[in-house]
Amino acid sequence: MNVSDIMSSPVFMMGPDEPISHARNLMLKHKISTVVVGEGEKMMGIVSKADLSRKLAQAEPIWRRRPIDKVPVSMAMTEDPITIYPEASISQAGNLMLENNINYLAVMKKGLVGIVTGTDIVKYVSKLDEQKFGKKVHEVISDDMVRIHMHHTINHAIEEMEKNNLEEILVVDDAEKVIGLISVSNVALNIMAEADGNLPTKNIKMTRRPTPGGQKAYRYIKEVPLVAEDIMSGIDTVVKWDDSAVKAAKLIVEDNSRVLPVEKDGEIVGVIRRKDLIRIAQ
């Protein structure tokens, strides 16, 4: 098999002056992670969920001061994306993604003919014969498991992902038990929900205690920033330490996720990521 056998075609395309909100809506509606930006048949760039998340990590992204339906997608897209030809092997596509720390390649042959993503490669792995492909989860598991507390701010989550070059991070409670995870999808598709361009907040009820002088207690509403537990995804699916890597790929595809927690003896001891499965797709 080669790239043309697993790529997505035709692709979703939008103009460079169309708003970021349109790209976000396309991703939500069609459950895709990338949108091509161009004019006519000319590709100018590609915008992905990861692009949106990285832009949010900047000190003062412009859409924190302007509504996202007023900011052109050209400000978030990756210009001149890396390309591959349709006859290339799947392992060549995977190696290009890993070497350049990206999740998609534009497939070109006298123009744009499709997009191949990391998800496409994981789908390919999920269809391999488990008996012939003998690798186990613990043989390919990621060892860079980063955790944050459920009450850490979203900005802290973004900073940790950026610092560790990760697309997801685990969330733990006070007992250090893993209760969820935050991915670039959570950030890109949740944090941008506010039409006015501001980071979303939540209201909580507060109670002021009575003073020794006899002042009565009263309740009031306080606006606070969202924290990790507000946007995280729950741990609904796990893969076992001794499961096959092919089974892990199947679960990731079924769960429409980038990563799955790995369980051993009733505890989450790591994660298996999409890039781990891309690495073994030879």
N, C-alpha and C positions, 0 to 999 in steps of 0.2 A: 504493500500500500504506500501511497505517497500523499503529499499535502492536498492535492486536488480531491482526494477521496474523503477527507475529513473537514475541509474548510466550509465556512458558511458563505453562501452565495444565493441571491444577490445580497448586498449589504445595506444597512440603514445609513442614509446620508442626510446631512443638513448643511445649510449655507453658513459661512463664517460669521455673518452678522446676526444670525438667529441667536436667541438667548440661551444661556446655560440651562434655564428651566426647561426648555424644550428637549435638550439632551437628557436631562434627568427623567423627564416624563417618558421618553422613548425607552430608556433603560428599565423603568418600572413596568410599563405596559407590555413590552415584548420580552422581559426577563433576559436582557442582554447586558454585556459589560462594556461594549465599545460602540461608538458611532463615528462614522467617517465624516470629515468636514471637507467640503469642496464646492466648486462651482462648475456646473455642467458635468463633464466627464473628468475634470481635473481634480485630483485629490490634493488638498492643501495640508491636511493633518488628520489626526485621530484623537478623539477624546474618550477617556475610559473612566470607570469609577475610581481607579487609583489616582488618575490625574486630578479629579475633583477633590479627593481627600488630601492630596499633597498641597494643593493650592490653599485649602483651608488651614493648613499648618503654618502658612506664612504669617508673619507678624501682623500685617494689615491687608489681607486680601480685599480687593476692591468691592466684592459683593457683601462685605460686612458693612459697607457704607451705602451701597445701592441695592435695590431689589434684584434678585437673580433673574427676573424676567426683563431686566434692563441691561444686563452685562452680556456682551457677545461671547459666543463659545470660542472664538478665536483666541481669547485671553486665557483659556484653560487647556486648549488642545496641545498635543505634541506635534510640532512641525516636522516635516520630512521623516516620517516614521520608517523604521527598518523594514525592508521588503524581502520577499522570497518568491521563487518561481513555483508554479503548481506541480512540476515534476520532481521537486526536491523530496527527499525522504522525510518521514516523520521524525526520525532521530536528528536530522539536520535542523528541522524547525525547533525541536526541543532544545538543542544545544544553543541555538541563536537566542532563544528566550532567556535561558539561564545565564549565558555570558553577558547579556545586556540588561539583565534584571527587569525584563518586561514580560507582559502576559499576552501579547498579540503581535502578529506580523501581517502586513498587507501583502496579499498575493497578487503579483503583477505578471501580465503577459500581454504586451501591447496595450497596456492600461490596467486598471484595477479589475480583477476578476473575483476577488473574495477576501475574506479575513479568516485567518486561522488563529485560534486562541488556546491558552493553556487548558481550558475546559474541553475543547475539542480533542486534545491529546489524552486527557484523562478518560474521556469517553472511549477512546481507542483502547486504552489499557484495560478498561472495565470489560471489554469483550474478548480479552485473551483467555486462553484455556488455563484454568487454575492448576490443573495437573501438570501441564508442560512448563508453566511459568511458576517456578517454585518459591519465589522470594516471599518472606513473611514480613508483616508490619514492622516488627522490631529490628529488621535488617535495613529498613529504609527510613525509619522514623527520624524526625528532626530532633536535635538535642538542644535547640535554642528556644526553650519554652519560657516566655516572659509573662509575668503576672502583674496585675494591678488590683487595688482594692475597689470594691463596688462603689465606694463614695469618692473615689478620685474623679477629678473633672475630666470632661471630654478632651480639653486641651492637653491634659497630662497623657491621656491615652494616645493621642495623635503624636505627641512628642516621643513617647516610648517606641511607637511603631517606626517613626522616622529614624530615631537614634539606633535602633537595632535592625533597620532595613527589613521590617516585617510588614505583612499585609493584614495581620490579625494578632490579637493579644488576648490572653485569658483573664477572666475576672474572678476574684475570690472574695469570700465573705470574711467575717471576723475570725472564724476558725480556720482560715486558710484553705477552705474547701472550694473547689472550682464550681462556680454556679452559672457561668456563661462565658461568652467571648464577644469581642468587638472586632469587626473586620472593616476594611475600607468601604465595603458596601454599606455597613451600618452608618458609617460617618457620612459618606457621600449622599445617601438617600434619605437619611433622617435629619442630619444637622442642617441641611439646606431647606428644610420644610418651611421656614419662615419667609414669607413673601417680601417682608420689608428689608431683608438682607441682614438682620441682626441674628446673633446666635440665639437659638430658642432657650426659653427659661420655663420654670414651673412655679406655681404658687403653693406655698405650704402654710398650714395654720400654726400659729405660735401662741403660746400662753405665757403671759407675764405673771410671775408668782407674786402673792401678796407680800408686802413689806412688814417688818416688825411693828410699824406704826399703825397697821390695820388697813392699809390701802387694799382694795379688793382686786382680785385677779381679773384679767380681761384677755380676750383673744384678739389676734390681729393676723392679717395676711402678709406674708413676706415673699418677695420674688427672688428666686435663687437660680443660679446656673444649673443646667442639666449635668448629671454625673453619669458614671459608667453604667450603673444599673438601669438607667432610664433608656439607653439605646442598645444595650447588649442583646444578643440572641441567646436563648436558653440552651442548655445542653440536652437536646432531645435524642441525639444519635451518637453512639460511641462505637469505636472499633476495638476489638480485643488484641492484646499484645501478640498472640500467636496466630491471628487470622492471616489469610493471604493478602498480599498487596493488591491483587485483583479484586478481592472482596471489598477492600478499602476504597478502591476506585469506584466500584459500583455504588457504595454507600454515599460517597461524595457526590456522585452524579444524581442519585435519587434525592439527596438532601439539598441539592443545588447550593453547595457550599464550597469554600476554598480550603477548608481544614476540618479535621475531625479529631476530637480528643481520643487518646489511646488509654484504655483501661487495663490494669493488671491487678489481680487480687482485690478487686472492688474499689481501687483508687485510680484516679487519673494521673498517669506518670509521664505524659508527653502528648505530642500532637503529631499527626501525619498531615503534611501539607500537599497541596496540588503540585508544587514544584518537586517534591520528593518523588511523586509518581511520574512527572515529566522526565526526571533524571533517569528513570529505568525504562523508558519507552524507546528501546533500541530496535 
